[in-house]
Amino acid sequence: MLVSELIEILKKQPADSEVEVAVIAPVSDEVEDITVDRYALDTVLPWTEEEGEDAGQTVIWLVGGDDEDIDAFLEAIEPEEEGHDRDDHDGHTHD
């Protein structure tokens, strides 16, 4: 989905609506059941692909999860994120 497409969808929603990330995944390979994990959207993270056929392309990650997991994730990628602005899940913008 392009950013412009997401903006158009969000424009049609009430401004005070909560945004969540829903991850749909199979329970196992053996059965057709699925699971849905829902998380509040905590961070919007621009990410530039460094390898492969999409190298140089920027994608936007909508990140949600448990607070301690998000903190660990952001700390782990911090050295790679220099030069990128990101909205931290505490509402502050970092360079």
N, C-alpha and C positions, 0 to 999 in steps of 0.2 A: 504494500500500500504506500502510496506517495504521501508526503506531508500535506500537500494541497488537498488530497482526498480526505485525509483524517480531519483537517480543519473544516471542510465542508460538512462532514458528518457531525462534528462537535458543535458547529454553529446552530444546528437544528435542535440541540439539547438544551434543557434549562441550565442556566449558568451556575446554579447552586447544586448541580448534580455531582455526586462523588464519582471519581474515575477509578476503576479497578482493572487489574490485569487478570485474565482468566487463562489458565494453562490447562489444556485438555490433553490427556495422555492415556494410553492403554494401561489397564491394571497389570496385565501380563501378556506375553506373546501367545499363550495357550488359549485364552478366552477373549471374547469380543467386548467385554465390559470396558468402560472407560471411567476415568476419575477426572473431576474438575477441581482444581485448586484455585482459590480466589484470593487476591492480594490487593490492598490499596496501592495505587500508583505512587511511588515514593520519589523517583528520580527519572529525569529525561536525560539520556546520555548520547551525545553524538559520538559515533565510532567510525574511524576510517580503516577500511580493509587494507591490510599491508601485503597480503599474498594472494596468489591465485588470479583467476580471470577478472575478479572484481577489485583488484588492487587499486588504491587511490579513491575508490568510491566511498562516500560517507553515507552511513545508515544511522537511523535514530533508534536507540533502544529505549523502550518504555520499561522501567525496572520496578518490580515490586517483590516483596518477600518479607520475611521476619527481619526486624530491625538489626539484630546482631549479624545475620547473614549478609545483609546489605552493607553494613559497616565493613565486614571482612572482605567482601567483593570489591568495594571502592578502594580500600587500602591496598588490596592486591594489584589493582590496575593503575593506581596513582602514578607510578613512574612512567607508564606508557601514555598517560593522559595529559602530560604537560603541553600547554598550548591550546587545550580544549576547555571551553566553558561547560560547566555542568551544574544543574540544580541539585543540590544535596537534599537528602530526604528530610533534613531539618528546616528546609525552606531557604537556605542561604546559597548563593551562587559562588562557586570557587573557580579559580583559574588553574 
